[in-house]
Amino acid sequence: MSFRFNFTCDDLELEETDVQDQPLESSLGDLSLEEPNVNKIASQVYDIMTSTLPEVIQADQVTIPGVSNPLYKRTLADVKFQLAQQDVLDAQQQTGDSDEVLDMLQLTGNSDLIRGVYEGGFKTWECSLDLVAFLAQLPEDQRQNKTVLELGCGSALPSLYLLQSHQGNQVDVQDYNSQVLHLITVPNILLNTILTPSAPQPDNATAEDIEDQPVTTNGTEQQDESGAQADEADDEEEVVDVMDDGTTCDAEADIPLDKADEMLTCVAQRSKAYFGDWESLPHQLGRTYDMVVTSETIYSQEALPSLIGVFQKALAKPHGVG
């Protein structure tokens, strides 16, 4: 089957007899499916209520052709600002330490991925914009009052659009790294469903001061790559501008400390979150979905069986759509 959006359970040949009689590996033709020796993170539920929120979230506005309302995504500069203010990941969250997150942020700047360690969730990929544009052109009855699962969510732009566009949608999210869910996905859901982002106030502390400094890991200063990034920027298309990790933000939103738990409760009422590898994800879900979406770029063919397995097991029969 060639690549396309909007395939159905029938396209996946989800009849029980077909699945039993034809192993998934054999149905993928000549692909070499031997999994490399990596220490994969087993799929787990991410407790949204454990997220530690900053007092202010700074965001970039994302405008997508065909989508009436803009989306907001947290800036990476603001993530660095939060890490500099408090040792959240070490002291309060069991999601890794600050040095590990800084390593991931540095990899994001280099567009590097490490199988089984970091899967690119801190970077907003252009294909996620394409997926939002595709969802926006669907008839309303195909994208309202739906249960949806987004795989490899990262910034979760497709989920943000579905949550924002209709209150009846229940959208669960999954990313390989729990740090991404904590620092990017959950804040983005807040920005687009509960908070009201506005133009940044000049008298507030800004994340630019942190962004302008080279990232440090274990006390070692990383080389400044601003020159190389500037050269590459000249060749980028206009749509990619929304993915830049620049030193400015378009909007910010305050989070009153006494309202943080209430806000997270609202997020948890419409979304569940999962992290870890796809292979064990279906056992964690405990439900099927009207729609499963992903804008993942599959850079390792060994990941295909697990991804297809999630679609086979997570789509509701017979009318689930992926």
Buried (B, 14 or more C-beta within 10 A) or exposed (E): EEEEEEBBBEEBEBEEEEBEEEEBEEBBEEEEEEEEEEEBBEBBEBBBEBBBBBEBBBBBEBEBEEBEEBBBBBBBBBBBBBBBEEEBBBEEBEBBBBBBBBBBBBBBBEEEBEBBBBBBBBBBBBEBBBBBBBBBEBEEEEBBEBBBBBBBBBBBBBBBBBBBBBEEBBBBBBBBBBBBBBBBBBBBBBBBBBBEBEEBEEEEEBBBEBBEEEBEBEEEEBEEBEEEBEEEEEEEEEBBEBBBBBBBBBBBBBBEEEBBEEBBEBBBEBBBBBBBBBBBBBEBBEEBBBBBBBBBEEEEEBBBBBBBBBBBBBBBEEEBBB
